[in-house]
Amino acid sequence: MRIAYLVPTSIYSGAENMTLLIAKQLSKCHDVWYCSPSGVICDYTKSADVPHFPIRNISVKTVKHIKKTITPDIFHACDNRASMVCALAGVTFVSHLHNNPPWLRTPNPYSLSMLFFCLRSKRTIGVSDSVCNEFFFSRYIRNKYITIPNAVDLSHVKMLADKQEVTHDLCFIGRMTLQKTPQTFVRIVKKITEHLPNISAVMIGDGELLPETKNLAAQLGLQEHITFTGFLKNPYSLLQNTRLLIMPSLYEGFGLIAIEAMSLGKPVIASKVGGLINIVDVDCGGFCANEDDFAEAAIKLLTDDKLYSKKSSMAEEKALIFGDIVKYVTTIEALYKEAIEI
C-alpha cells in the first residue's frame, strides 16, 4: 500500500508521536509519507527514517496536490482538521481522533463538521470510547467508529530515560494550553508547599499559556520550587528523576504521557476525564476532583514510602497492557486494507 499521513502541525506532541509511530512501523512493508508543514517534526521523521512530504498548510488544494504527486491508496488523517479537508477533497481516508474536546457534547458548527467528515471517512478511529460516547451525533457514526487505544514503545521510553543528578518531586508534561490547565498545577504546588516547604516541581512543555503560567508562579513565590524547561525533545530523563506525574487536564482523549510515566514506575494523579479513566486507577495513582484533592493525594504519596513503593510497582505493571506495538499497528493496517476494498 501507499499511505499518506496527513498532519496539520509541524510540532511533536501526542498525536504526532502516535502518527509517526504507525508510519515508522508500516514503512517496513509499505510506502509511507508523513505529510506536514516543516518544523521540529522534521528531526523526528528523519530519526524514524520516514519520508517527510512538506506542505505549506492544511487545505483541500494541499490534499489534491499530495494525491497527484505521491498517489497514495489511502490517507490517514490524524485529527479533525486533516479529516475535514480529506472529506472535502473526496479522497479515500480514515480519520484518527486523539481528543474529546467539550464541543463534542452539543450540536454546534464543530460537532456538525465532525459528523460530516466521519460520514465521509471509511473508518473513524478513536483513542478511547469517550471520543464516541461524548459525541452528540454518535448514533450516526457508530457503524464506522472503532476504539483503538494508543500503544507505547515502552523499551524506547526506558532507553531514553537515563539517570540525572537533578531530581524533582512533581512533574507536569504537556502543551501549555487551556486543556492541560498548567496554572492549576502551579496552584497545586503552592498548596503542597504549605505542608512540604522543600517541594520541587518541573513543568515541561511550551504553548500560549506559558508566559501566564510563569507569571502566576512568580506571583505565588514559587520561583525556587518550579523549574520551567520549555519543550524538550527528550522529557523522559527528567520524568525518570521525578517522583509523581500530575495531570489536572480538563479533558483527555487518551493520555499517552500517563502510560509513559507509569512505565518508569511513576504514580499518576489525574483528573477523571476521557481516556485517563481507562489508564489510571487507585492502584497506580488516583483521580482528583479539585486542587485540594490533588495536593492531599500528592502529599500522601510523598510522605508515605510504603504507599509510594506499592503504587510505583503497580504503575510499571499496568503500563505493560499498552505496550503491544505489533498488535496496535497490525489492527490499523487491517483497517487500511478494508477501507481500500470498500
NORURGI-V52767 format. One record per residue. N is the residue number from 1. OMEGA is omega in whole degrees, 0 to 359 (999 if undefined). NEAR is the number of other C-alpha atoms within 8 Angstrom. D_CENTER is the distance of its C-alpha to the mean C-alpha in whole Angstrom. Layout:
N,OMEGA,NEAR,D_CENTER
N,OMEGA,NEAR,D_CENTER
This chain:
1,173,6,27
2,189,10,26
3,176,13,22
4,177,12,21
5,186,14,17
6,185,12,17
7,185,15,14
8,185,10,15
9,176,6,14
10,183,12,15
11,176,8,12
12,179,10,10
13,186,7,6
14,182,8,3
15,179,10,6
16,177,11,8
17,182,9,8
18,179,9,8
19,180,10,11
20,177,12,13
21,179,8,13
22,181,9,14
23,181,13,17
24,182,11,18
25,183,8,19
26,178,12,20
27,180,10,22
28,182,6,24
29,179,5,26
30,174,9,25
31,184,9,25
32,174,13,22
33,174,12,21
34,187,15,18
35,182,12,19
36,171,15,18
37,179,12,19
38,181,10,20
39,180,7,19
40,184,9,17
41,182,10,15
42,178,10,19
43,183,7,19
44,178,9,16
45,178,13,18
46,180,10,21
47,180,7,20
48,182,8,19
49,177,7,22
50,180,14,20
51,178,9,22
52,177,11,21
53,186,8,23
54,176,8,23
55,180,10,23
56,183,8,24
57,179,8,22
58,184,12,21
59,177,7,24
60,179,10,26
61,179,7,28
62,180,11,25
63,179,12,25
64,177,9,28
65,178,8,29
66,180,10,26
67,182,10,28
68,187,7,31
69,184,6,30
70,175,6,28
71,179,8,29
72,173,11,26
73,182,9,27
74,173,13,24
75,171,14,21
76,182,12,17
77,193,15,16
78,177,16,12
79,183,12,12
80,181,11,15
81,180,8,17
82,180,13,17
83,182,17,18
84,181,12,20
85,176,12,22
86,179,16,22
87,180,13,24
88,181,7,26
89,177,10,27
90,180,6,28
91,176,9,26
92,183,12,25
93,167,15,22
94,180,16,19
95,181,16,16
96,186,14,13
97,186,13,11
98,186,12,7
99,179,10,8
100,182,12,11
101,184,8,13
102,183,6,17
103,177,9,19
104,194,12,18
105,183,9,21
106,174,8,24
107,181,10,25
108,182,7,25
109,181,6,24
110,181,8,21
111,176,15,21
112,178,9,24
113,177,9,22
114,176,10,20
115,181,11,23
116,185,10,24
117,176,12,22
118,178,13,21
119,180,10,25
120,182,7,25
121,175,13,22
122,173,12,24
123,174,13,21
124,179,13,18
125,173,12,15
126,183,15,12
127,175,16,10
128,179,13,12
129,183,9,15
130,181,10,14
131,179,15,14
132,184,11,17
133,181,7,19
134,183,10,18
135,184,11,19
136,183,9,23
137,187,9,24
138,183,10,22
139,182,5,26
140,186,8,26
141,187,11,23
142,180,9,23
143,179,5,25
144,188,10,23
145,174,11,20
146,175,9,18
147,174,9,15
148,180,9,14
149,178,9,11
150,175,10,9
151,183,9,11
152,174,11,11
153,188,9,14
154,180,10,15
155,179,6,18
156,178,7,16
157,182,11,15
158,179,11,18
159,182,7,20
160,186,9,18
161,179,12,18
162,181,9,22
163,176,7,24
164,178,8,25
165,182,4,28
166,179,6,26
167,179,8,24
168,177,12,23
169,187,11,22
170,180,12,19
171,171,15,16
172,177,13,13
173,177,9,10
174,175,8,8
175,179,9,10
176,183,13,13
177,180,10,13
178,181,8,15
179,185,8,12
180,179,13,11
181,180,12,15
182,180,13,15
183,174,9,19
184,177,9,19
185,180,12,18
186,180,11,21
187,176,9,23
188,178,12,22
189,179,11,23
190,180,10,26
191,181,10,27
192,181,14,27
193,179,10,29
194,179,7,32
195,180,7,32
196,189,8,31
197,181,7,32
198,183,6,31
199,179,11,27
200,182,10,25
201,176,13,21
202,177,12,19
203,184,12,16
204,178,14,14
205,180,12,13
206,179,11,14
207,188,8,15
208,181,7,17
209,181,11,18
210,179,9,18
211,180,7,22
212,181,8,23
213,177,11,21
214,179,9,23
215,179,8,26
216,178,10,25
217,179,12,25
218,179,9,28
219,181,7,30
220,177,7,29
221,185,7,31
222,182,10,28
223,182,8,28
224,184,7,29
225,184,9,26
226,175,11,23
227,176,9,22
228,183,8,20
229,191,9,19
230,180,8,17
231,176,7,14
232,178,8,15
233,177,4,15
234,179,6,15
235,191,9,14
236,178,11,15
237,178,12,18
238,179,11,18
239,178,12,16
240,183,13,18
241,176,11,21
242,184,13,20
243,185,13,21
244,169,12,18
245,178,16,14
246,182,11,15
247,181,11,12
248,188,12,14
249,173,11,12
250,176,10,14
251,179,12,11
252,176,14,8
253,180,16,8
254,182,13,6
255,185,10,5
256,184,9,5
257,178,8,7
258,180,12,9
259,179,12,10
260,178,12,10
261,181,14,13
262,180,16,14
263,177,16,15
264,178,9,17
265,180,11,19
266,174,16,17
267,182,15,18
268,175,15,15
269,191,17,16
270,169,15,14
271,180,12,15
272,184,9,16
273,170,10,14
274,184,13,12
275,179,14,10
276,180,15,11
277,181,9,14
278,182,6,14
279,184,9,13
280,171,14,15
281,185,10,18
282,181,7,22
283,184,9,22
284,180,16,19
285,177,13,19
286,178,12,19
287,180,11,18
288,184,12,20
289,182,8,21
290,184,6,22
291,178,10,23
292,179,8,26
293,179,9,24
294,182,13,21
295,181,12,24
296,180,9,26
297,180,11,24
298,180,11,23
299,181,11,27
300,181,8,27
301,182,10,25
302,183,10,26
303,180,6,30
304,185,8,30
305,181,8,30
306,178,6,31
307,180,8,28
308,182,11,25
309,180,8,26
310,181,10,26
311,177,13,23
312,179,13,22
313,180,10,23
314,178,11,22
315,180,16,18
316,179,13,19
317,183,9,20
318,179,11,18
319,181,12,15
320,180,10,18
321,186,7,17
322,186,11,14
323,182,10,15
324,182,11,17
325,183,9,16
326,180,6,19
327,181,7,19
328,183,11,16
329,179,11,17
330,178,8,20
331,180,8,19
332,177,8,18
333,179,9,21
334,177,8,23
335,178,9,22
336,183,10,22
337,178,8,26
338,183,8,26
339,181,12,25
340,183,9,28
341,182,5,30
342,999,5,30
